[in-house]
């Protein structure tokens, strides 16, 4: 039997293991996404979002009044506009929306709360540009998912209008690393381990409390947040973060849709051009975003 599409990705990752040097780690994540070409109908436009580097993408069917604000993954220390551009553009296509990806500052050069400050600046840029909050979807992958949730909490506390919905892909929302799947899924996750996550958390926190709600939103009061879609693979050490988040959000009367994708690995959306479930999960995310931005 030939290997499945996700097994091909596993083999590709195994052939290029994570290096020890930070600069090389950043280059590795760049290479994961840079190998995927953008479809010819995708328009990319760099933008200065009130001093934060950002990037618009759009496709011909995009509704200019709907925006997906996207925060890339990379453990707060790597990832970029380039590494996630192809996937962000596809998510926008599926949502029939423009996307604004934020190139937030990275640790260890810029620890917490630099990334959160940049993300919030990007949101305020959208509001100042005339985009209604109810027509914005906050989205993020991995660390970016935790950052998107921290953004929503910060907006609520500041009394600013909340977005129409949240799309959280494999979100990392517990930097204290208390989830049981860190051990139970260690043998099947090809990307993340407890030791690696602990290193990333230390670089980002730089002495901040790992249980603080703006770095570990699993510990926050989530009442009043907009509807959220959580997507996670069954083969992730971060699986328990998503399971617990759905429980905590639901208990706070937040509308939650949780999708657990069998055999999928961390950040499988990045490989959507090669992985059928990557394409299907982006289609689901786009439908969720459309339905909630149109309803507000």
C-alpha atoms as one frame of an Amber mdcrd trajectory, in Angstrom:
protein
   0.000   0.000   0.000   1.446   3.408  -0.925   1.983   5.905   1.903  -0.816
   8.329   2.656  -0.408  11.995   1.827   0.243  12.902   5.461   2.826  10.117
   5.727   4.668  11.684   2.796   4.803  14.946   4.759   6.032  13.068   7.825
   8.860  11.591   5.767   9.732  15.007   4.366   9.938  16.456   7.867  12.024
  13.535   9.108  14.491  14.097   6.274  15.042  17.680   7.428  15.100  17.604
  11.237  14.964  20.768  13.309  18.448  22.319  13.691  19.773  23.648  16.980
  20.628  27.144  15.756  17.772  29.685  15.923  18.590  31.273  12.568  18.590
  27.847  10.946  15.311  26.978  12.647  13.755  30.117  11.230  15.066  29.254
   7.777  13.599  25.751   8.056  10.108  27.077   8.738  10.481  29.521   5.860
  11.342  26.622   3.582   8.262  24.621   4.613   5.986  27.229   3.091   8.192
  28.822   0.465   8.129  25.672  -1.637   4.434  26.128  -2.375   3.555  28.424
  -5.257   0.786  30.991  -5.052  -2.039  30.581  -7.574  -1.827  33.263 -10.274
  -5.060  34.960  -9.218  -3.782  35.780  -5.712  -2.967  39.431  -5.196  -0.358
  40.265  -2.538   0.025  43.809  -1.218   2.466  44.826   1.542   1.070  47.373
   3.995   2.248  49.403   6.958  -0.369  48.723   9.636   0.271  51.696  11.934
   3.966  50.868  12.110   3.618  47.075  12.005   4.651  45.245   8.867   1.703
  43.372   7.375   0.413  41.974   4.113  -2.898  41.874   2.311  -3.843  38.928
   0.128  -6.997  38.618  -1.921  -8.587  36.605  -4.694 -11.139  37.809  -7.266
 -14.177  36.573  -5.287 -13.147  38.280  -2.039 -15.615  40.627  -0.381 -13.540
  43.703   0.407 -15.544  44.377   3.571 -14.694  40.989   5.117 -11.195  40.441
   6.523  -9.411  37.489   8.079  -6.680  38.858  10.345  -4.136  36.029  10.496
  -1.311  35.367  12.970   1.244  32.786  11.889   2.661  29.963  13.972   6.254
  29.304  14.893   6.332  29.180  18.665   6.651  32.982  18.946  10.281  32.712
  17.750   9.914  31.932  14.031   7.465  32.015  11.150   6.737  34.965   8.897
   4.527  36.373   6.182   6.438  34.296   3.638   6.207  30.988   5.488   2.399
  31.066   5.667   1.455  33.192   2.652   0.176  30.342   0.479  -2.034  28.935
   3.236  -3.335  32.333   4.335  -4.284  33.150   0.751  -6.190  29.870   0.443
  -8.006  30.474   3.718  -9.070  33.849   2.383 -10.265  32.266  -0.840 -12.395
  29.771   1.085 -13.807  32.539   3.301 -14.385  34.856   0.322 -12.544  37.519
   2.274  -9.377  39.527   2.141  -6.665  38.481   4.547  -4.359  40.675   6.576
  -1.358  38.744   7.890   0.593  40.439  10.683   4.391  40.166  10.778   4.546
  40.488  14.554   7.862  40.798  16.363   9.520  37.581  17.455  11.215  36.388
  20.628  13.836  36.207  22.005  14.665  39.606  20.523  11.160  40.831  21.366
   9.543  38.779  24.164   6.008  39.071  25.553   4.063  41.332  25.118   5.605
  42.542  21.833   3.738  40.052  19.627   0.428  40.837  21.322   1.001  44.579
  21.019   1.691  44.224  17.284  -1.365  42.038  16.735  -3.608  44.531  18.526
  -2.115  47.343  16.468  -3.065  45.414  13.339  -6.650  45.087  14.562  -6.869
  48.798  15.345  -5.500  49.478  11.855  -8.433  47.559  10.382 -10.950  49.479
  12.471  -9.329  52.783  11.492  -9.510  51.684   7.844 -13.286  51.424   8.087
 -13.639  47.660   8.461 -16.449  46.844  10.886 -15.368  44.635  13.781 -18.237
  42.226  13.076 -16.747  41.658   9.610 -13.338  40.617  10.963 -12.319  37.045
  11.753  -9.359  36.681  14.113  -7.334  33.664  13.090  -4.092  32.028  14.067
  -2.121  28.818  13.904  -0.297  27.274  16.881   1.301  30.171  18.785  -0.684
  32.447  16.499  -3.857  30.749  17.697  -2.983  31.500  21.300  -2.146  35.033
  20.272  -5.499  35.467  18.518  -7.296  34.341  21.669  -5.184  36.689  23.808
  -6.119  39.477  21.390  -9.815  38.806  21.857  -9.392  38.910  25.643  -7.453
  42.180  25.417 -10.084  43.743  23.163 -12.844  42.727  25.570 -10.996  44.211
  28.543 -10.307  47.438  26.637 -13.959  47.796  25.692 -13.190  47.654  21.980
 -15.615  46.007  19.554 -15.028  42.278  19.231 -14.525  40.450  15.935 -17.228
  38.374  14.324 -15.526  35.054  15.036 -12.291  33.244  15.863 -10.592  30.500
  13.846  -7.922  28.721  15.896  -5.769  26.112  14.175  -3.815  23.800  16.523
  -3.731  26.617  19.092  -1.032  26.688  21.767  -2.897  28.138  24.724  -1.039
  26.653  27.709   2.582  27.758  28.030   2.749  26.107  31.448   2.570  22.806
  29.521   0.042  20.968  31.665  -1.798  19.069  28.919  -1.812  15.276  29.122
  -1.292  14.855  25.366   2.232  16.248  25.697   3.074  12.739  26.841   0.338
  10.596  25.301   0.979  11.922  21.757   4.758  12.327  22.042   5.462   9.266
  19.914   3.302  10.377  16.971   3.919  14.140  16.784   6.769  14.800  14.305
   7.075  18.512  15.079   6.531  19.350  18.754   7.791  17.855  22.004   7.505
  18.965  25.617  11.206  19.870  25.735  11.000  21.997  22.595   7.828  23.747
  23.724   9.423  24.484  27.102  12.340  26.123  25.315  10.012  28.238  23.175
   7.931  29.259  26.183  11.024  30.373  28.079  12.194  32.534  25.183   8.788
  34.179  24.761   7.929  34.642  28.426  11.304  36.078  29.461  10.262  35.843
  33.113   6.529  36.467  32.689   4.118  34.103  34.450   3.492  31.066  32.236
  -0.035  30.796  33.651  -0.974  34.410  32.900  -4.187  34.622  30.838  -2.601
  36.624  28.006   0.044  33.970  27.390  -1.994  30.950  28.485  -5.623  31.802
  27.680  -6.748  28.398  28.964  -6.585  30.118  32.362  -8.710  33.100  31.323
 -12.384  33.879  31.780 -13.614  33.510  28.193 -17.122  34.840  28.778 -18.394
  37.153  26.079 -15.983  36.072  23.352 -17.285  35.552  19.810 -17.976  32.124
  18.292 -14.858  30.058  17.671 -13.803  27.237  15.420 -11.009  25.086  16.837
  -9.253  22.688  14.469  -6.644  20.216  15.713  -5.020  17.011  14.509  -5.286
  13.793  16.486  -1.506  13.278  16.194  -0.492  16.437  18.053   1.109  16.882
  21.431  -1.061  20.013  21.622  -4.285  18.030  21.165  -5.203  18.506  24.818
  -4.885  22.289  24.521  -7.738  22.286  22.006  -9.859  19.801  23.929  -9.583
  21.789  27.143 -10.125  25.093  25.350 -13.397  23.841  23.884 -14.522  22.775
  27.346 -13.532  26.033  29.046 -15.057  28.178  26.302 -18.258  26.158  26.227
 -18.602  26.381  30.006 -18.330  30.179  29.614 -21.276  30.154  27.165 -19.086
  30.747  24.111 -20.318  29.059  20.930 -17.614  26.518  20.039 -17.146  24.246
  17.073 -14.353  21.708  17.640 -12.926  19.624  14.789 -10.439  16.814  15.495
  -8.847  15.620  12.270  -7.728  11.966  12.414  -4.014  11.335  11.821  -3.313
  14.966  11.075  -0.107  16.475  12.445   0.575  19.922  13.841  -0.013  22.728
  11.326  -1.211  20.337   8.611  -2.960  23.234   6.885   0.470  24.410   5.729
   0.660  21.358   3.488  -2.813  21.696   2.011  -1.561  21.515  -1.579  -0.303
  17.985  -0.871  -2.734  16.845   1.839  -6.425  16.341   1.075  -7.478  16.903
   4.686  -5.566  20.168   4.613  -7.761  21.328   1.756 -10.931  20.058   3.420
 -10.121  21.691   6.741  -9.514  25.037   5.046 -12.847  24.676   3.264 -14.518
  24.094   6.619 -12.778  27.113   8.119 -13.856  29.267   5.193 -17.485  28.175
   5.547 -17.414  28.868   9.280 -15.966  32.350   8.743 -18.444  33.187   5.981
 -21.432  32.121   8.039 -20.446  34.175  11.087 -19.285  37.320   9.302 -22.431
  37.343   7.182 -24.642  36.883  10.226 -23.312  39.801  12.252
